[in-house]
Amino acid sequence: MSAQVLPSGEQWVLTADGYAATVVSVGGGLRGLTYDGRAVLLGYGEDEPAQAGIGQHLFPWPNRITDGKYTFEGVDQQLDLTEPERQNAMHGLTRWANWERVDDGTDPAVVEVAHRLHGHPGYPHQLDLRLTYQLVDGLTVTATATNVGTSDAPYGYGMHPYLSVGRAIDECVLEFHAAEWLEVSPERMTPIGLSPVTGSPYDFHQGRVIGDLDIDNAFTGLGGGSWSVTLTDPDSGNRSVLTSDTVWMQLYTGAAIGRTALAVEPMTCPPNAFITGQNLVVLKPGDSHATSLTVSV
């Protein structure tokens, strides 16, 4: 009789300095992160698949591509419509692929996983992808892509963690700094245009309670270099912080999970970057791109 296979695949646990994280082979994702037993990131059960994108990585594009259609170097491409209700190609190609652990397993605070992305309808490129998880003053995740094919490849990356402080986010204080937010159509989430954050409903520069505000938007003008988003329980003082070096991020107040956590999604490019070219990375054969994020208390 063969061994039972869990919905999220193999499970690898990291521990250090009060933190514990679980990495899974399905999507190379993060099934949970705790500090002294408290959830810092929303997780899901060992006997469950990832839901609502929890802890998933978005290669080789984050967010959405309207109609799944784009043109790259003069060639029209059509991606599978993985958000059929809105007719979009969403969150890349590797969320449900199997990843392999490639470190030697001797360091309890490190897990490294890898996946080779072969050509796919609408994305005829070959990338070697690597994710390094390391616990040092929080959890740092480094995502690297290398073009191992023979053609230039359009590329973007994002991750989909949900910050948690153990209570409904409506009662929590949110703080982040951004210059602009991206308006999208409510029907299809298609980008419309950028607007100033200052004076908008999304101005959390000073930190304030989220309340019943719905957020499912991208933000940019994050200050250059490193930026951070902080979620705080004003009663207990519990705090979860995500920092990253990307030029975009998406915030989502989590209607799909009952507003129990806040998705903070670092993104190297905005929605529709394959169409517009905005902040799009073009990997030439042999080129690599790396970016990182850190989650801590």
N, C-alpha and C positions, 0 to 999 in steps of 0.2 A: 504494500500500500504506500503510495507516494505521500510525502509530507504535505501538510495543509499549507496553502498559500494565502496570505493575508491580502485584503483588498488594496492596501497601499504597499504591498511587497515586503522586501526585507527591511528590518528596523535596526538602526545603529544609534546608540545613545552616547552623548558627550556629557561629561560632568566636570565642573571646576568652580571653585570660589562661590558655592551656593547655587550656581546655575545648573540646570539640566535641560538638554535639548535632544529631540529625537528626529533623525534624518531618515527618510524612506527612499526605497529604490524607485518607486513610481514617480516619475517626474523629477527625481532628485530633490523632492520637496521637504519642507520642514513641518513635522506633524505637531510640534509643540515646543514651547520654551517656558520654563518656570524659574523663579528665584525664591529660594527658601520655601518651596512648595506652592507659591502663588503664581498664577498664570501671568506672564508678561506679554505673551502672544496667545491669541485664541488658538486652541488646538482641536483635534478630533480624535475619536477613539481608535484603538488598534484594530478593531473589527469593522471599521468604516472606511469608505473611500473619502478622498478630499471633497469637500463641498464648498460652494461659493468661492472657489479659488484659494482656500485657506493654505497659506505657506507655499504656493506654487510659483515656479519660475517661468518667465515668459520669453522664450527664444523662438525665432529670431526677430520678433516684434512684440511690443507690448500694446495693450488696449485694442483698438478696432481699426480695420481697414474697410471702408464703406464699399459694399457690393463685392468685396474681395478682389477688386480689379485695380491693377496698377501697370505702369509702363516703366521698364528699367532698361537703360541703354538701347532704346528703340524697339524693345520687344514687349508686346502686350502679354500680361500674365493674369491668370484666373485662379485664385485660391479657393479651397473648399469653404463653404459658408457655415462656420461652426457656431454662429449665433443666428439660426435660421429665422427666428421670429422677427429679427431686425435686418436680416439679409446682410450680415457682416461676417468677415473673417476676424476671429477674436483670439487674442492672447497667444499667438504663435503655434508651434507645432510639436512641442516636447512635453506638455503637461502630463500626458498619460503614457509616455514612452518609458521603457525600463532603463535605469542608469546602473552603473557598476561602481562599487567602491574600489578606489585605486591607491589609497594610502596603505601603509603596512599595519595599521591598527595598534601600534605600540603607544601612541599618545592618547590618553583618555579624553583630552580636550580638543581633539582634531578628528574630523571626518572629511575625506575628499572623494567626490564622485565624478564620473565622466560619462559622456554619451556622444556617439558620432551621429550627427544628423546628415542623412543621405538626401539626395534629390527627392523632391516632393512635387506633386502637381501645383504649379504656380510658384514654386520656389526651387529651381533646378540647380542647387548649390550644395556643397559639402562642407560642413563645419565640424570641428572637434570642440566640444563644449566641456567645461570643467567648473565645478563648484567646490570651493573650499570653505568649510565651516570651522571656526576656531573660537573657543571660549577664553577670552582675556579681557577682564573688566566689561563683561557683556559678551554677546555673540556677534562676531564679525563674519559676514558672508561675502566672499569674493567670487564674482562670476567672470569667466574668461571664455572668449570665443576665438578660434583660429581657423582661418580659411584654408582648408587642405585640398580644395578643388582647383580647377584650372581657369575659372572665370571670376570676375569681380562679383561680390555678393553684397546686396543691401542688408543692413543689420541694425537691430535695436534690441534692447533688453529691458525687462522690468521684473519686479518681484511683487508678490501679493500677500504680505503679512498683515495681520489684524492686531493692533495694539489693544491690550486689555488691562484693566485695573480692578476687575472683579465686581463691577456694577454696571448698570445701564449707562450708555454713553450720554444720554440726555442730561444726566446729573453731573457729568464730568466737565472739567475745565480743559479746553484745547488751546494750545499756543503754537503758532508757526508764523514765519515771515515769508511773504511772497509779494511780488509786484503786480502780477497779472493772473487772472483766472480765465479759463477757456469755456465760453458758452457753447452748449451743444443743443441740438434739437431734441425735444422730449420723446419723440416717436422712435428715432433710430440712433440717437446719441451721435449724430453727425456734427463735426465741428462747425461752428458758425463764425466765431471771432473772439479775440482777446479783449478783456476789459480790465480796468484798474481794480485791484483788490481794495485799496483805501476807500472807505465809505460804502463798500458793498456789504451784503450779508455775510461774506466770507472773510471779513477783516478780523483776524484773531491775533493781531500783532501784540496786543496787551494781555492776551489770555482772558477767556471768558467761558461761561457755561454754554455748552452746545445747544441745550434745549431741544426743541422739536425740529430744528433746521435739518433739511435734507441736503446732503452734499454727495454728488457723484460727478466731480469735475477735476480737470487737470489744472495745475498751477505751475508758473514759471517765474523767472526773475527772483530766484531763491538766494541771491546774494553772492554767488560765485563761490567756488571752493566747496566747503562743507555746509550743509543746512540740517535743521532738526525739526521734528514735530514732537510735542510733549502732550501726553494725556495724563491728567491728574484727578484722583478722587479727593475732593476738597475736605471730606470728613476724616478719612483715614490717613491721608497724605501719600497713599500709594501712587507711584508714578511710573509710567513706561515711556521711554524715549527712543525714537528712531532717528539716526543720522545717516546721511549719504552724501555722495559727491556728484549725483546726476544733475542735469539741468532742468528736469521736469519731475513732477510727482503727481499722483492721482490720490484724492481722498474720497472715501466712500463710507457713508454712515451706516451701512450694513443692514438695509431693509431685509435682505435675504436671510440674515441670521438674527433677526429680531432686535437690531440695534444694541447688541451685547458687546460689540467691539468696533473699533475704527480701523478700516483698511487704510494703510499708508503705503503707497506703491511707488517706490523710486522708478523712474523711467528715463532712459537715455534720449528719448524722442517723444513727441506728442502723438495722439491719435492721427491716423492717416499719413504718417511720415513717408510710407512707401509711395504715396500718391504725390505729396507736396515736396518731398525732399528735405523738409525742415528738420534740422539736427540729425539727419540720417547719417549713419556711419556706412562707408563703403569699404569693405574689406577686400583688398587685392590678394591674389594667391600668396599665401605665406604670412599675411598680416594677422595680428592678434589685437583684441580689444579687451580691456578689463575694467570693471567697476566694482564698488563695494558698498556695503551698508552695515551698520552696527545697531543692535538693539540692546538696551540696558535699562536698569532701574535708576 
